C-alpha cells in the first residue's frame, strides 16, 4: 500500500512539473520583442539665401521677412539598395516613418546661426539608416498660407529702386529624394540616440545668384528678379501664380515653373519631382 502511494506521489510531482514548464514556455513566447528605437527629427532649411538675403543673378539685393511653406505627408525611409532620385528607379523600402499632418513653417525664421526649422519629430522611431525622404507642398487651410503652398514676403533693392513684394504660389508639389548630401551625414539613428533629416529649399534656382558665373546652370535656368520688378506698381508687388502666368512672358513663366519644381533638395542632393511625373502619366 505504501509503495502505491509513493508511486502516485511521484507521478503527481512529474505532471505538475510538466505543466509548470509548459506555462513558463507560453509566457516566454508571449513576451513582446522590444524594437530598437531612437528619436528622429525632420527639419526644413531655406539656407542662408533666405535667412540672410542675397543678390540675384540680375543684381537685385533680396531680403526676406517671411517665407511660408505648407508641408504635408513627410515620409522618411530606410532603403536597400540606396534610392537615387535621378536614376528614376523604384524605391525599395525596408522601414518607413510617416508624418501625414500638414504644417506651415517660416523658412526665414532666425538669423544666420539659427538651426533649420523643426517640422516634425518622433521619439520612438525604428533605429537604422534613413537614406530617403519624401514630402509634399500643399495648399494651406488658414493664414498665412490659406489657398497657397508657398508665400514669399520681402524687399528687393537695386540702385535707387526698392520693391516690397509678396509672391503667392498655389501650385502643389511632391518630392522624393535620396540620401542627404552635405558636410555632415544625416539620418543615421542609433538605439537610444537621435538623428535628423533635412528638407532643403534652393531659392537660388528661382532668383539666380550673383556670386555664381553668368553661364552657371543656376543662373541660366533661373527667372531672376527683373521680370518680377517689371510688374511692380509704386514700389509694391503682390501677385499670385495665376497673375504671373498671364503677366510674365511665356518663356519667363516656364522658367519660374521649372525652378519651383526643382526647389526641393536634401542638402545638395537632388529630388525627383513627382508632380510632373503624375502629370505626364
Beta strands, then each sheet from edge to edge (+ up, - down):
strand 1: 37-45
strand 2: 54-55
strand 3: 61-79
strand 4: 93-99
strand 5: 103-106
strand 6: 117-126
strand 7: 128-129
strand 8: 132-137
strand 9: 150-158
strand 10: 161-169
strand 11: 173-177
strand 12: 188-189
strand 13: 194-201
strand 14: 236-240
strand 15: 264-266
strand 16: 269-273
sheet 1: 2+ 3- 8+ 11- 16+ 15- 13+ 1+ 6-
sheet 2: 2+ 3- 4+
sheet 3: 2+ 3- 5+
sheet 4: 2+ 3- 9+ 10- 14-
sheet 5: 7+ 12-
end
